Amino acid sequence: MRLSVIGSSPAWPNAGGAHSGYLVSSNGKRLLLDCGPGVLGRLREREAWPRLDSIAITHFHLDHWGDLVPWVWGSFYRQGHGDEQPELWVYRGGHDFLVELGSRLGFPDMFDRTFRVSEYDAETSFSTAGFDVLPVRLPHYKLETYGFRVSNDTTTLAYTGDTGPSERIAELARDADLLVCEATLATGAADGEPRGHLSVDEALDAYAASGARRLLLTHRPSELDLPDGLDLAYDGMELEIDPAA
């Protein structure tokens, strides 16, 4: 399994950065976890138009899904293309959100014309792009939000998306080969109520409780320092995820 970090910024972009987008590849299949602003342009630096098998969205804060909109316009109006429709997975009820949004931005079925839209259920695995994906509900202010546990025959990646402190992070990442965990805050005291993000210390606590083999922090503002010895995602990072022996 290979992870390509397309975008790793927090809710405001780091200088020159894209928002959340993490491309997971295995056996010729490609699954994009989240698709925030700037991700489509970064993907187009790799190929004229992204040829992905599937996209899965953790939640509907703009920095995690906003580039689905230009993806629609590009699929409509580019000349001479023959795009295949990638699958698009959103949580139960998310399709209605996309229809309502389409009604405001263009037309109700604009997303259905571009993607094969499916809905996932909390704590129920679904199969896409050759992976098994388990959505785990996590706390993020009052917004419905999920982390993803992505597995193939040999390897497991856990991705928190956005989350406040929760024992469920350890469940999401239990014995995973890699935990990609947000670390937006300097301290938990900087957050709102209910909580929506993690500090580095809180991310480290969740990692220790999970038994995951490796930690990659992300969604971190460039204004904040990072303690020595920790791995931080950056746009363009490529990482082979080695399975446990």
Protein Blocks (a to p, Z undefined) as FASTA:
>chain_A
ZZddfbfcdfbdcehiacddddddeehiacdehjaehklmmmmmmpmbdcdfbdcdfbjc
fklmmmmmmmmmmmmmpghiacdcddddddehklmmmmmmmmmmmpmklmmmmpccdddd
ehiacdeehiacddddddehjbccdddddddfkbccddekjadddfklmmmmgoiabdcd
ddfbfbfklpccddfbdcfklmmmmmmmnopabdcdehiafkbccdehiacddehiacdd
dddZZ
